[in-house]
Amino acid sequence: MNKAIFYAILAAALYALNAPVSKLLLQNVPPTMMAGFLYLGAGIGMALMGLVRSQTGHGKQELRLTKKDLPYTLGMVALDIAAPIFLMIGLTRTTAANASLLNNFEIVATSLIALLVFREKIGKRLWTAIGLITLSSILLSVEDASSFQFSFGSLFVLAACICWGLENNCTRCLSKSDPLEIVVIKGFGSGIGSVIIGLVVGETLPLFGDILKILLLGFVAYGLSIYFYVYAQRDLGAAKTSAYYAIAPFIGVALSFIIFREIPGVLFFIALAIMIAGTWMVNKE
């Protein structure tokens, strides 16, 4: 169990790089192309890891995906096409710190779907945490407190969280299989799908130098992160793994402050305090 918790926290730390670094790269790269090459970076990087692993003889004990897993595999790929596109669009319309913190809404989506569809148990503390995180997400989505206008950027980030909540539960059903195989399928399936959508809607391919940067970010923040996340899910389940993963947004917020020198308003810090309380409740659960 301790190893599973370590894997969940490591996955969170790697994913935390996503929002602030993607925000920087989005200055030169269209959002759908950005999402596609992030997942291609994950697929390519993990495929190379697979080649190294096969040469050393490791991973032979891992189970392969079967035809029975096909519905969950297709659902996982489709949701992984939609989620990062929503996130990248959101990042172009809101701050990196805001987007990072909103990512914790994924806990709410994952937990509720795990409860309603897969009958995972949710205790009183986790219900309290869900309420606090939802309240914080609402505050972070408000663009103008005086008129209570919602930020379109924040709504896109929340849509991404819902997609990833569904996807987490699909992946949970595959978690007994080889995590490397799962990430390679995620990477190439979602990456190629997003790039095709980008071309169809008229986006241009990024410059070669930018593509290399995105591929590297995708390998670290998506590939390695998902790889360790799947290992954690084997022992912890979808809801609890998502709970430990909740530290990622706080690391992302810290990186955003350092990189962009963003000075948020009072509402952000109120939401941050509520989010911290919710995250603490999740981990107590």
Phi, psi and omega in degrees: 000320179298322177295320179297319178296318178300317179297320180296317180291320177297318177300319180295316181297320179291319181292334182301337179291339190301301187298307183294319181288321177298321178302319177296312184290333180293349175295335182238355188234133176296150188297319182290320176297321178301311180299317182296313182287335173299313180288327176296324176299319177297314182296313181295313181299316181287329176296319177295321175299323179296321178297316178297317181297320181294328179289330182269351178085005179280158174084003181294335182279351183288141178281146178266155175292148181237177178299329179297333181275355188302314180301318179291325179294315179295319177298317179301313182294314181299316180291328178284346170282313185290314188301306182293331176296314177301317181296316181295320176297317178299320181295334178283349185238002177213172182284157179295323179295316179299313181296320180299313183292322179297338180301340179291345176297342176301329177299315181298310182298314181299314184294316182294320178292321177299323179288307189287323186261317188252004173060030172289144184282136176237123181274177183298319181296321179293324175298318177298317179298318179300317178297316180294317181293322177296316177300315178298320180296323177297316179297321180290338182274351181278122181276322181224106184297329183291325180250358179054050175268136181274143178279126178297324178300315179295322180295324176294320178296319178296322176298320177298319180297321179295317177299316180290330175298315175297316183295322178302321181286326173297315180295325179302324180287347180252000193293346176282344179275174184299116180301325181295318178297319180299315182292322178297315178296315176304310186298306183288318181297308182288323181295309180297318179301316181292320179296318178299315178299318178301316179294320181297321182275003172096012177283150180263152178293140178293165174294155185302318180298320178293322179300316180298319179296317181293318179300318179295316177298318180298319179298317183282306189281335178252305185300296181296322180298312180295322180303310180288328179298317181295319177300319180295321182297333181303320184258332188262337187085170185292314185294313184289323177298317178299327180294313178293329178295348186294348178285341183305312181300326181289323174295319178298320177298315180299316179296323180295319178298318182292315186284313189257353183053036181286133177250099183288164177278180182299322182302323180298316183288329173296313179297322179299315180298317179294320180295320178298317178298317179296318180294322178297319178296322178300313184286334172293327177297000000 
